[in-house]
Amino acid sequence: MSSGRMTTQAEDGESELNTVVNVLSGRLDNLAPRVAQTIREQVDYYGSTRVITQSDIVETVRSNYAMVIHGLAGDAEFDTSSAAETGANRADAGVPLPALMHAYRIGFQMVWNEFMAVAQEHPELSRETLLEATSRMWQAQDAFVVAMSTAHRERTTAMILDDASERAALTQHLLEGRVSSEQSLWEIAEHLRLPHRGPYIAVAARATIVGKAPLASIEAKLSSADLRSAWRLLPDQQIGIVHVPSPDARRKALDIMTRAATDRVGVSPPFTDLADTARALRYARVAMTRRGRGVSVFDNSVLGVAAVAAPEVAADLSVTVLGRLFDLPAEDRDPLVETFRVWSSVGGNINDTATRLHVHRNTVRHRLRRIEELTGRSTTAPREVAELCLAFEVIDQLPIGGGGPQA
């Protein structure tokens, strides 16, 4: 008999829980719009957005409530698929997780208030039934909030990764001049969150470890200085484009990259049109190939541009003009090379060259004559001086093996 009495009590409790479920279910059509309106009024995001409509909120509240109420009468785990769907959909719509959490707190508070109203209206409900329903209600809140927030975070993470991958691919296409006809430069700049007009600089940083960025967290570091940029990590280098609206902004960018660099970083001259991005990257890559570490800015002089405009032709010229000079041992060659570079930088002034090199002016003249002998070019004939200057520029700009031209 005792066993029969316990079964009867269980059956009574189940019947009373079903009563609670049926009453709450019957009130859904009235409760859902009231909850939706409260969410609109109390959650700032929902009150200001037009992305999520009132009818959408009502339907979301109704579907979540239906599963919560259905689960009150059982002892199995709640079906939280509606909460997971809500979390993912709201992430897609850009709803911040704190706003969504606030909305859920309002929703559960209001369904709890409705449950308390049902309890007062039905005094025949036993204490055990009310405690069981209360316990199940709080279990539902935990389960639904966890399901919703987990789905929101997972979808947000996936969106961030997708966006990062798309930004990286678009950055590479832009920098390497592989823009499809389906996407204009303006559209790419919009997606990369770059201003549509420059000045910009292109950057190439040498990577010594595959998969490790030589300019770690550079986008965030530049962003903290109010400089917008986009980057792509390749196996052997990291390439990027930085918007530098003023000379001061450019200096700031160079300073940040200098402090962040772990190897050689090449930077292009400023350019204003995104259509010139691929050419600017070529200049940045040339600057990156120079020896040593740190930031190297490409020389935007006529000679510098000429040296890399047709690299194979320029390299052949350098071999033709300087081949014999670079056949010399380093101890004989280096003073001649240094003398010519200084001499050309001071406009061919012998005295200024001697002063800078701390040698006698006759030493400068002797070295210049030696260069003439080895190259077959005069340092007084304008056309031949131009050939010498371009040949030496090639040595500075292009990665020609051994520090000089190779036959």
C-alpha positions in Angstrom: 0.0 0.0 0.0 2.8 2.3 0.8 4.2 1.8 -2.7 0.8 2.5 -4.2 0.4 5.7 -2.2 3.8 7.0 -3.4 2.7 6.2 -7.0 -0.4 8.2 -6.4 1.5 11.1 -5.1 3.8 11.0 -8.1 0.9 10.9 -10.4 -0.7 13.8 -8.6 2.5 15.8 -8.9 2.7 15.0 -12.6 -0.9 16.1 -13.1 -0.3 19.3 -11.2 2.8 20.1 -13.3 0.8 19.5 -16.4 -1.7 22.0 -15.2 1.1 24.6 -14.8 2.4 23.8 -18.3 -1.1 24.0 -19.9 -1.9 27.3 -18.2 1.4 28.9 -19.1 1.1 27.6 -22.7 -2.3 29.1 -23.0 -0.8 32.5 -22.0 2.1 32.5 -24.6 0.2 34.5 -27.2 -0.3 37.3 -24.7 3.0 37.0 -22.8 5.4 36.9 -25.8 4.5 40.4 -27.1 4.7 41.9 -23.6 8.2 40.4 -23.1 9.3 41.7 -26.5 8.1 45.2 -25.8 9.9 45.2 -22.4 13.1 44.0 -24.1 12.7 46.9 -26.6 12.3 49.4 -23.7 15.0 48.1 -21.3 17.8 46.9 -23.6 19.4 49.9 -25.4 20.6 47.9 -28.4 17.2 46.5 -29.1 15.6 49.9 -28.6 17.9 51.5 -31.2 18.4 48.8 -33.9 16.3 48.3 -36.9 17.9 45.1 -37.8 15.9 43.1 -35.3 12.1 43.8 -35.8 9.5 43.6 -33.1 7.8 40.6 -34.8 11.2 38.9 -34.9 11.6 39.4 -31.1 8.1 38.2 -30.4 8.6 35.0 -32.5 12.0 34.3 -30.8 10.5 34.8 -27.3 7.6 32.5 -28.2 9.8 29.7 -29.5 12.1 29.8 -26.5 9.2 29.9 -24.0 7.5 27.0 -25.7 10.5 24.8 -25.1 11.0 26.0 -21.6 7.4 25.4 -20.6 7.3 22.0 -22.4 10.3 20.9 -20.4 8.8 21.9 -17.0 6.7 18.8 -16.8 9.5 16.3 -17.4 12.8 15.3 -15.8 14.9 15.0 -19.0 17.3 17.6 -20.2 15.7 20.6 -21.8 15.7 20.9 -25.6 17.7 24.1 -26.0 17.9 24.1 -29.8 15.8 27.3 -30.0 18.3 29.1 -27.7 21.2 27.9 -29.8 19.5 29.0 -32.9 18.8 32.4 -31.4 22.4 32.8 -30.3 23.7 32.0 -33.8 21.1 34.2 -35.6 21.8 37.2 -33.4 25.5 36.9 -33.9 24.9 36.9 -37.7 22.8 40.1 -37.2 25.6 41.7 -35.1 23.7 41.8 -31.8 26.3 42.1 -29.0 26.3 39.2 -26.5 25.8 41.4 -23.5 22.6 42.8 -25.0 21.4 39.3 -25.8 22.2 38.2 -22.2 20.2 41.1 -20.9 17.2 40.2 -23.1 17.3 36.6 -21.8 17.4 37.8 -18.1 14.3 39.9 -18.8 12.6 37.0 -20.5 13.1 34.5 -17.7 12.2 37.1 -15.0 8.9 37.7 -16.8 8.1 34.0 -17.3 8.9 33.5 -13.6 6.5 36.3 -12.7 3.8 34.6 -14.8 4.5 31.3 -13.1 4.0 33.0 -9.7 0.7 34.4 -10.9 -0.4 30.9 -11.9 0.5 29.6 -8.5 -1.6 32.3 -6.8 -4.5 31.6 -9.1 -4.4 27.9 -8.4 -4.2 27.4 -4.6 -4.8 23.7 -5.1 -1.2 23.2 -6.4 0.9 21.4 -3.8 4.0 22.8 -2.2 6.0 19.9 -3.8 4.7 20.8 -7.3 5.6 24.5 -6.9 9.1 23.6 -5.7 9.6 21.1 -8.5 8.5 23.7 -11.1 10.7 26.4 -9.5 13.7 24.1 -9.6 13.0 23.2 -13.3 12.6 26.9 -14.1 16.0 27.8 -12.9 17.5 24.7 -14.6 15.9 26.0 -17.8 17.4 29.4 -17.4 20.9 28.0 -16.9 20.6 25.6 -19.8 19.1 28.1 -22.3 21.5 30.9 -21.4 24.5 28.6 -21.8 23.2 27.2 -25.1 22.5 30.7 -26.5 25.8 32.2 -25.4 27.9 29.3 -26.6 26.3 29.4 -30.0 26.7 33.2 -30.2 30.5 32.9 -29.3 31.1 30.1 -31.7 29.3 31.9 -34.6 31.2 35.1 -33.7 34.5 33.3 -33.7 33.8 31.7 -37.0 32.8 35.0 -38.5 36.0 36.7 -37.2 38.1 33.9 -38.7 36.2 34.0 -42.0 36.5 37.8 -42.1 40.2 37.6 -41.3 40.8 35.1 -44.0 38.8 37.1 -46.5 40.7 40.3 -45.5 44.0 38.5 -45.9 43.2 37.2 -49.3 41.9 40.6 -50.5 45.0 42.3 -49.1 47.2 39.9 -51.1 45.2 40.4 -54.3 45.3 44.2 -53.9 49.1 44.3 -53.1 50.0 41.9 -55.9 47.7 43.5 -58.5 45.4 40.5 -58.9 42.1 42.3 -58.5 39.2 40.6 -60.3 36.9 42.5 -62.5 34.0 41.6 -60.2 35.5 43.7 -57.3 36.5 47.3 -57.8 39.4 48.8 -55.9 36.8 50.9 -54.0 35.0 47.8 -52.9 38.2 46.1 -51.7 39.2 49.2 -49.8 35.7 49.3 -48.2 36.0 45.7 -47.0 39.6 46.2 -45.8 38.4 49.3 -43.9 40.9 51.5 -45.7 40.2 55.0 -46.9 39.6 55.1 -50.6 42.4 57.6 -51.3 46.0 57.8 -50.1 48.7 58.5 -49.3 49.5 54.9 -48.6 52.7 52.9 -48.2 53.3 49.3 -49.1 55.4 47.1 -46.7 57.2 43.8 -47.1 58.8 42.2 -44.0 61.2 39.2 -44.3 60.0 36.1 -42.4 62.7 33.8 -41.2 60.3 31.3 -39.6 57.4 30.0 -41.7 54.0 30.9 -40.1 55.5 33.5 -37.7 54.8 37.1 -38.5 58.0 39.2 -38.5 55.8 42.2 -37.6 53.8 40.7 -34.8 50.4 42.3 -34.0 51.3 45.1 -36.4 47.7 45.9 -37.4 46.7 46.4 -33.7 49.8 48.5 -33.0 49.2 50.8 -35.9 45.5 51.0 -35.1 46.4 52.2 -31.6 48.1 55.1 -33.3 45.0 55.7 -35.4 46.6 54.3 -38.5 44.6 51.9 -40.7 46.3 49.0 -42.4 45.7 45.5 -43.9 48.2 42.6 -43.9 48.8 39.2 -45.3 51.3 36.6 -44.0 53.1 34.6 -46.7 55.5 31.7 -46.1 58.6 33.9 -46.6 57.3 37.4 -45.8 54.6 39.6 -44.4 53.1 42.1 -46.8 50.8 45.0 -46.0 49.4 48.4 -46.9 49.2 51.3 -44.5 47.2 54.5 -44.8 49.5 57.5 -43.9 47.5 60.7 -44.4 50.3 63.0 -43.5 54.1 63.1 -43.2 53.8 62.9 -39.4 51.6 59.7 -39.8 54.2 58.2 -42.1 56.9 58.9 -39.6 54.8 57.4 -36.8 54.2 54.2 -38.9 57.9 53.8 -39.7 58.7 54.2 -36.0 56.1 51.6 -35.0 57.4 49.1 -37.6 61.1 49.8 -36.6 60.3 48.9 -33.0 58.3 45.8 -34.0 60.7 44.5 -36.7 62.6 41.2 -36.1 64.3 41.2 -39.5 64.6 43.4 -42.6 61.4 45.5 -43.5 61.1 47.2 -46.8 58.8 50.2 -47.3 57.7 51.8 -50.5 57.5 55.5 -51.2 54.1 57.1 -50.5 51.5 56.6 -53.3 47.9 58.0 -53.5 46.1 55.7 -56.0 45.2 52.1 -55.0 45.8 51.1 -58.6 49.6 51.7 -57.9 49.7 49.2 -55.0 51.3 46.3 -56.8 54.1 48.6 -58.1 54.6 50.0 -54.6 54.9 46.5 -53.2 57.6 45.7 -55.7 59.6 48.7 -54.4 59.0 47.6 -50.8 60.3 44.1 -51.7 63.4 45.6 -53.2 64.1 47.6 -50.1 63.5 44.4 -48.0 66.3 42.6 -49.8 69.0 44.9 -48.5 71.4 43.6 -45.9 70.9 43.8 -42.2 67.9 44.3 -40.0 65.5 47.2 -39.5 63.3 49.3 -41.8 64.6 50.3 -45.2 62.7 52.8 -47.3 62.9 52.5 -51.1 64.7 55.5 -52.7 62.1 57.2 -54.9 64.6 58.9 -57.1 64.7 58.5 -60.9 67.7 56.3 -60.6 66.1 54.1 -57.9 62.9 53.6 -60.0 64.9 52.9 -63.1 67.0 50.3 -61.4 64.0 48.2 -60.6 61.6 49.0 -63.5 63.3 46.4 -65.6 65.4 44.4 -63.2 66.9 41.9 -65.7 68.0 44.7 -68.0 69.4 46.7 -65.1 71.3 43.7 -63.8 72.8 43.1 -67.2 73.9 46.8 -67.3 75.5 46.5 -63.9 77.4 43.4 -64.9 78.6 45.1 -68.1 79.7 48.3 -66.4 81.0 47.1 -63.0 82.0 43.6 -63.7 85.8 44.3 -63.5 85.4 46.5 -60.5 83.7 43.8 -58.5 86.3 41.2 -59.6 88.8 43.0 -57.3 89.4 41.8 -53.7 87.1 43.5 -51.2 90.0 45.5 -49.7 90.7 47.1 -53.1 87.1 47.3 -54.3 85.3 48.8 -51.3 87.2 52.1 -51.1 86.4 52.7 -54.8 82.7 51.9 -54.4 82.4 54.1 -51.3 84.3 57.0 -53.0 82.0 56.9 -56.1 78.9 56.9 -53.9 80.0 59.8 -51.8 81.3 61.7 -54.9 77.9 61.3 -56.7 76.0 62.2 -53.6 77.8 65.6 -53.3 77.3 66.5 -56.9 80.8 65.5 -58.1 82.6 67.9 -55.8 86.2 66.6 -55.1 86.8 68.7 -52.0 83.5 67.7 -50.3 84.1 64.1 -51.1 87.6 64.2 -49.6 86.2 65.9 -46.5 83.5 63.3 -46.0 85.9 60.4 -46.5 88.7 62.0 -44.4 91.2 61.6 -47.3 93.3 63.9 -49.4 91.5 65.2 -52.6 94.3 63.6 -54.7 93.2 60.3 -53.2 89.7 60.9 -54.5 91.0 61.8 -57.9 93.2 58.7 -58.0 90.2 56.5 -57.0 88.0 58.0 -59.7 90.6 57.4 -62.3 90.8 53.8 -61.2 87.1 53.5 -61.6 87.3 54.9 -65.1 90.0 52.4 -66.0 88.0 49.4 -64.7 84.6 50.4 -66.1 85.7 52.1 -69.4 83.4 55.1 -68.4 84.5 58.7 -67.9 83.6 60.6 -64.8 83.4 63.8 -66.8 81.2 62.7 -69.7 77.5 63.2 -68.6 76.2 60.2 -70.5 78.9 57.9 -69.1 78.4 59.3 -65.6 74.7 58.5 -65.9 75.6 54.9 -66.8 77.9 54.6 -63.8 75.3 56.1 -61.4 72.6 53.7 -62.7 74.9 50.7 -62.4 75.8 51.6 -58.8 72.1 52.2 -58.1 71.3 48.7 -59.3 73.8 47.3 -56.7 71.9 49.2 -54.0 68.4 48.3 -55.1 68.6 44.8 -56.5 69.6 41.6 -54.6 72.5 40.8 -56.9 74.6 38.0 -55.4 77.9 38.7 -53.5 77.3 42.4 -53.1 78.0 43.0 -56.7 77.2 42.0 -60.3 77.7 38.4 -61.2 78.8 37.5 -64.7 
